[in-house]
Amino acid sequence: MFFNSFEFIGFLLLIIFVLSIERLIGKNVKIRNLTLLIASYFFYGYFNIGFTLILLFVTLVNYIGGRMVYRKKDKRIVSLTVVLS
């Protein structure tokens, strides 16, 4: 699925619709973020399943790095996170 394909336009409209419904039903941001994460993994996996492993690695590195920065307030962790991802 490429960005300039009709499949992508349909996929994008579906995700926007789902996110809009989720917003109308409740204001839980974590569920909308999880929906976007799953949609991202599906989009990359649809093109090539190997890309999902790369995306998983980058997601974990940035999530763990962000949590460490929040707890320790150390700027070196930001540098390490950028280098690893």
C-alpha positions in Angstrom: 0.0 0.0 0.0 1.5 3.3 -1.1 0.6 6.8 0.0 -0.7 7.7 -3.4 -2.9 4.6 -3.8 -6.7 4.3 -3.4 -6.1 1.6 -0.8 -4.3 4.1 1.4 -7.1 6.7 1.0 -9.6 4.1 2.0 -7.5 3.0 4.9 -6.9 6.6 6.0 -10.6 7.4 5.9 -11.4 4.2 7.9 -8.9 5.1 10.6 -10.2 8.7 10.8 -13.7 7.4 11.1 -12.8 4.9 13.9 -10.9 7.6 15.8 -13.8 10.0 15.4 -16.2 7.4 16.8 -13.8 6.7 19.7 -13.7 10.4 20.5 -17.5 10.7 20.5 -17.9 7.6 22.7 -15.3 8.5 25.3 -12.3 10.8 26.0 -9.8 8.0 26.7 -6.7 9.1 24.9 -4.9 5.9 25.5 -7.4 3.9 23.4 -7.0 6.4 20.5 -3.2 6.1 20.8 -3.4 2.3 20.8 -5.7 2.5 17.7 -3.1 4.7 15.9 -0.3 2.3 16.9 -2.1 -0.7 15.6 -3.0 1.1 12.4 0.6 2.0 12.0 1.8 -1.5 12.4 -0.9 -2.7 10.0 0.2 -0.1 7.4 3.9 -1.0 7.6 3.1 -4.8 7.8 0.9 -4.6 4.7 3.8 -3.4 2.6 6.5 -5.6 4.1 6.2 -7.7 7.3 9.9 -7.1 8.0 9.2 -3.4 8.5 7.0 -4.2 11.5 10.0 -5.6 13.4 11.9 -2.4 12.7 8.9 -0.3 13.9 8.6 -2.5 17.0 12.2 -1.9 17.8 12.0 1.8 17.3 8.8 2.0 19.3 10.3 0.1 22.3 13.5 2.1 22.3 11.6 5.4 22.2 9.1 4.4 24.8 11.7 3.1 27.2 13.9 6.2 26.6 11.0 8.5 27.1 10.1 6.9 30.4 13.7 7.1 31.6 14.0 10.8 30.7 10.8 11.5 32.6 12.0 9.7 35.7 15.7 10.8 35.7 15.7 14.1 33.8 19.0 13.2 32.2 19.7 14.6 28.8 22.2 11.9 27.9 19.4 9.4 27.7 17.9 11.5 24.9 21.1 11.3 23.0 21.3 7.5 23.5 17.7 7.1 22.4 18.3 9.1 19.2 21.4 7.1 18.4 19.6 3.7 19.0 16.6 4.6 16.9 
